[in-house]
Amino acid sequence: MLATAKTSADQQKLAAHYHDKAWQLTAKAQDFAEHADLLATQPATIESKQGISCQCTSHYRYFSKRFGEEAKEGEDLAAQHDHLAQRLRTGTVQN
């Protein structure tokens, strides 16, 4: 759809998609952050062959940060498509 989006409605659909994706990633980031906080209060119970806990807080914090960054990128894309949709509606952009 990205390549064929030419109308305001098409751009609004793309914006909605990116808003939804960003919302999902934000929720996922929050879940990972909460899990990291919980693990930080627990002793390491599962160890890999290297003797490092597989359920470590740094793992969850890393993915929490990464999902948060991806959510921000999604919101930025959604804003761009919202802006383009508005410009198409007002006729300031040619199809």
C-alpha positions as CSV (number, residue, x, y, z in Angstrom):
1,M,0.0,0.0,0.0
2,L,2.9,2.3,0.7
3,A,3.9,2.4,-2.9
4,T,0.4,2.9,-4.2
5,A,-0.9,5.4,-1.6
6,K,-2.0,8.4,-3.6
7,T,-5.1,9.8,-1.9
8,S,-5.7,11.4,1.5
9,A,-7.7,8.3,2.6
10,D,-4.7,6.1,1.6
11,Q,-2.4,8.2,3.7
12,Q,-4.8,8.1,6.6
13,K,-4.9,4.3,6.5
14,L,-1.1,4.3,6.5
15,A,-1.0,6.7,9.4
16,A,-3.5,4.6,11.3
17,H,-1.4,1.5,10.7
18,Y,1.7,3.2,12.0
19,H,-0.2,4.6,15.1
20,D,-1.5,1.1,15.9
21,K,2.0,-0.5,15.4
22,A,3.5,2.2,17.6
23,W,0.9,1.6,20.3
24,Q,1.6,-2.2,20.3
25,L,5.4,-1.6,20.5
26,T,4.9,0.9,23.3
27,A,2.9,-1.7,25.2
28,K,5.5,-4.3,24.5
29,A,8.3,-2.0,25.7
30,Q,6.4,-1.4,29.0
31,D,5.9,-5.1,29.5
32,F,9.6,-5.7,29.1
33,A,10.5,-2.9,31.4
34,E,8.1,-4.2,34.1
35,H,9.6,-7.7,33.6
36,A,13.1,-6.3,34.0
37,D,12.1,-4.5,37.2
38,L,10.6,-7.7,38.6
39,L,13.7,-9.7,37.7
40,A,15.9,-7.1,39.3
41,T,14.4,-8.1,42.7
42,Q,14.9,-11.9,42.1
43,P,18.0,-14.0,42.4
44,A,19.3,-15.6,39.1
45,T,17.7,-19.0,38.9
46,I,18.5,-20.1,35.3
47,E,22.1,-20.1,34.1
48,S,23.6,-20.7,30.7
49,K,26.7,-22.7,30.1
50,Q,28.7,-19.5,30.7
51,G,27.2,-19.2,34.2
52,I,25.2,-16.1,33.3
53,S,21.5,-15.9,34.0
54,C,19.4,-16.3,30.9
55,Q,16.6,-14.3,32.6
56,C,18.7,-11.2,33.2
57,T,17.4,-7.7,33.6
58,S,19.7,-6.3,30.9
59,H,18.1,-8.6,28.3
60,Y,14.6,-7.2,29.1
61,R,15.9,-3.6,29.4
62,Y,17.6,-3.9,26.0
63,F,14.4,-5.0,24.3
64,S,12.3,-2.5,26.2
65,K,14.6,0.2,24.9
66,R,14.6,-1.2,21.4
67,F,10.8,-1.5,21.3
68,G,10.5,2.0,22.6
69,E,12.7,3.3,19.8
70,E,10.7,1.4,17.2
71,A,7.5,2.8,18.6
72,K,9.0,6.3,18.3
73,E,9.9,5.6,14.6
74,G,6.3,4.4,14.0
75,E,4.8,7.5,15.5
76,D,7.1,9.6,13.4
77,L,6.0,7.8,10.3
78,A,2.3,8.1,11.3
79,A,2.8,11.9,11.8
80,Q,4.3,12.1,8.3
81,H,1.4,10.3,6.7
82,D,-1.1,12.4,8.7
83,H,0.6,15.5,7.4
84,L,0.6,14.3,3.9
85,A,-3.1,13.3,4.1
86,Q,-3.9,16.8,5.3
87,R,-1.9,18.3,2.4
88,L,-3.7,16.1,0.0
89,R,-7.1,17.0,1.4
90,T,-6.4,20.7,1.1
91,G,-4.9,20.4,-2.4
92,T,-1.4,21.6,-1.5
93,V,0.1,18.4,-2.9
94,Q,-0.6,17.1,-6.4
95,N,-1.3,13.3,-6.8
